[in-house]
Amino acid sequence: MSTAVDIKMESPRPEQNLRQASAQMSQGPLFVVGMWRSGTSLLYALLNQHPQIGLMYESDLALLSPLFLLPRKSSSWIPKVDSWNGVLTRHKIDAAAIPENTVGLPNAFREVAQQYARKKGATIWGCKSPNYYDCMNQLADWFPDAKFIVIWRDPADVCRSIIRAAEKSPWFARPGMDLRALLGCRRMKEEADQLVRRGAAVHQLQYDDLVRDPVNTLTAICDFIGIPFDPKMNSLEDADRSAIYNGAHHSMVKSTAIVANRERPEVLPPDLKSKVERYVVFWRRQYAGKWPVNAAVSDGVLPASLFERTADRVRHRLLRSFDLTVPVLYSLVPIPVWQKYRQLKSRHQQLAAKPGESEAVIR
């Protein structure tokens, strides 16, 4: 005669689930970095197809370091962070789930990024952003166990893509974006080399390899991360791109196909094309022909002169000084003032753009 035994199991409390999920997370974050218009969004979408990877899209918390110079509790920095570029809103982050005593930028980033990864059951957390191209070593200081994926593209193609994006995006239409990108490639090279010298985990790839041979390229990335390749990564079908800003310049990453080659009219002005080629020649002499990779150069091009490099460096520093000043000012401005400014700017850009072409988030 058998006797049924009623076994009563106690459900784990929510805080226990949270601790267990956190324990399963990778020790350090994964950062995907590349120059603007170099395929970082495509790589982000493909990586996030993997069930173990849950990266945020351009959270850009590292740019807001001035906001965290003084200790701020979560209730203070969360509205500020979200008002900057809608990172919590775009990623559907539950602000109430972030502990009130979360102080400091690294802790804030960890809480937000891990919550986003947990939502999809992923264990690899982090962020993709081209805006980290010149602060990767700062990220490594904050997160010694971080891993970095750096994607490279021909500087001329980067500039071409910026010019095309500028037709619909006011952010890319800003003066000096071509010089920011061109000299930014060299700055990103310095950052990547320094990461390698300090022994950080760095994986570098070429945009052309990603679009022409995504399986082998993504398999190599998975090997670097330490996870098996998932076939879903080879397609954009059903990819979650809800956190990506609206805008015509994101149409390719929001499609279903990975496009390797497209015949398109030349948009690079002759003087800019010549400048890019002169810098490529100069950089290849510096790096014994090993960098930049896959950059086309016309015959007989001379390297950029000392005068040209000095003048461009001065202008670039002025442009970047302005860029870096904006987050400092933002950290001091009350949120209502900033929101009013954003509303006015958004209204102005919507009037200037055709219907459906304005960006959801004005950066």
Salt bridges, closest charged atoms under 4 A:
GLU15 OE2 - ARG13 NE 3.15
GLU58 OE2 - LYS128 NZ 2.51
GLU58 OE1 - ARG363 NH1 2.77
ASP134 OD2 - ARG320 NH2 2.71
ASP141 OD1 - ARG198 NH2 2.66
ASP157 OD1 - ARG160 NH1 2.82
GLU190 OE2 - ARG186 NH1 2.99
GLU190 OE1 - ARG187 NH1 3.70
GLU191 OE2 - ARG187 NH1 2.98
ASP193 OD1 - LYS189 NZ 3.29
GLU266 OE1 - ARG160 NE 2.87
GLU277 OE2 - LYS273 NZ 2.86
GLU308 OE2 - LYS275 NZ 2.84
GLU308 OE2 - ARG278 NH2 2.67
ASP312 OD2 - LYS275 NZ 2.65
ASP323 OD1 - ARG174 NH1 3.47
ASP323 OD2 - ARG180 NE 2.76
ASP323 OD2 - ARG320 NH1 3.04
GLU357 OE2 - LYS168 NZ 3.50
